[in-house]
């Protein structure tokens, strides 16, 4: 027990010193290295006393800390050194509470919170610069994601409805939150790196945002600008390979147990795409700009449309299995995967996680949908792109489709 107490006090001191180090380097007139170390230890000691006496000791300590902050600000006000911001004061109070949390637990949460406070203080200039660069559309995207995830989701009923009882409104909207969040992360990466993206990064960003949209954008560019077909093929191919990373992430988020069935075939497909990308890499030159111009990924209308698509695919897959057996499932996967692999991936993962679909059938549906999506991109390339671009992409796609067909046929 004694050793645990000393460990708690040591952790509290370390977290306080870590936060105080940043404020010391920033030359804060109110609190520095020693002060933050002391206040965090004070929180831990108050929690220890609270366990032995009454929890009100922690409240009393918090009031004392607040009083010290007020007194310190009054002194600084007389010397014209008062910082108009409230960051130090907020961090001071928070570190006291984190010190108490180290003792009352969970200790791991306290450590994460303390490290987060230190990082936020350290990244002050970087965060201010980032905020200045935000556009109105960026802020609107984040606010709309808050609406989607924190306003709409909690009010939806958590109960299955409809035929085959597979439509759960809250579960459906969870999938919407997952996909919108993933798209928002890709949009953020695009905003940061898009203007200076090279060939590889352009392909990766295109795959995260939308491999289909990337194919459409670069196909059009090859028709508008001669000599762009080699670079466009590499970028589209990398974006198409990133799709398998995206699929694995979605499955791990929705049905982790399903991952052990899908990981092998999908990683082989990813490896095939990576190998081909490495072979054609020398033919690409660095793009002058990124053709893809993604819109706001958090718009409510597309989110509702994806939710409806996901629910529809979920219902179609369940009905196909019941009425037509495996043949119906594969037909549904091939059709739904033409323009969107996310919906069939998430719906299949959901059905597998609820034991309504055999996982060995499930991974085949996901792989077939991804192959169907690649065929759709070939059609897009032929219609919108130059002839050279379409031919080069078709040669590569034949190899990938052959690997996929072999996996569907021979994988146990």
Secondary structure, 3 states (H helix, E strand, C coil): CHHHHHHHHHHHHHHHHHHHHHHHHCCCCCCCHHHHHHHHHHHHHHHHHHHHCCCHHHHHHHHHHHHHHHHHHHHHHHCCCCCCCCHHHHHHHHHHHHHHHHHHCCHHHHHHHHHHHHHHHHCHHHHHHHHHHCCHHHHHHHHHHHHHHHHHHHHCCCCEECHHHCEEHHHHHHHHHHHHHHHHHHHHHHHHHHHHCCHHHHHHHHHHHHHHHHHHHHHHHHHHCCCCHHHHHHHHHHHHHHHHHHHHHHHHHHCHHHHHHHHHHHHHHHHHHHHHHHHHHHHCCCCCCCCCCCCCCCCHHHHHHHHHHHHHHHHHHHHHHHHHCHHHHHHHHHHHCCCCHHHHHHHHHHHHHCCCCCHHHHHHHHHHHHHHHHHHHHHHHHHHCCHHHHHHHHHHHHHHHHHHHHHHHHCC
